[in-house]
Amino acid sequence: MEQNLIDIYDLIEHAIDNAFGGQMNLKFYNYLKDNKIKKHEIDSFIESATAWEISEITMDLEEYLKGGADNEHKQLREGYGHIPKPQARKIKEYLYGILEDAWRYSHDRRPGRRKKQSK
């Protein structure tokens, strides 16, 4: 595995942990742009288990925020009940933003999308 991918996975795992600790300071798109991550690398991340995990967490948080009396919502309250709902909303938006940044970067890095250099 390429070092850039290892760095991305490490960065994302820390971002998830930090989000639940109240720190949401990763600007993922800027990181990708500043480090000149290649399209195939970000596409590998998008298709990875880590991206799937972020997606699952955001869906779980969404269901936790909706609430409900069934067994699934009871389990979500047990898992996320220590997080106030306003904080859970912020975490959900932050984590989903990481996925959006990855999708946008991948889209921006398509072939033929190079900026023309001015003379």
Long-range contacts (C-beta under 8 A, 24 or more apart in sequence): 2-41, 4-35, 4-37, 4-38, 4-41, 5-41, 5-44, 5-45, 7-35, 8-37, 8-41, 8-42, 8-45, 9-45, 9-48, 9-50, 12-45, 12-50, 12-54, 12-98, 13-50, 15-98, 16-53, 16-54, 16-57, 16-95, 19-91, 19-94, 19-95, 20-83, 20-91, 22-87, 24-90, 24-91, 24-94, 26-98, 27-101, 28-97, 28-98, 28-101, 28-102, 28-105, 29-101, 29-104, 29-105, 32-101, 32-102, 32-105, 33-105, 37-105, 38-109, 39-106, 39-109, 39-110, 42-102, 42-105, 42-106, 42-109, 43-106, 45-102, 46-99, 46-102, 46-103, 46-106, 51-99, 51-102, 54-95, 54-96, 54-98, 54-99, 55-99, 57-92, 57-95, 58-92, 58-95, 58-96, 58-99, 61-88, 61-89, 61-91, 61-92, 61-95, 62-92, 64-88, 65-89, 65-92
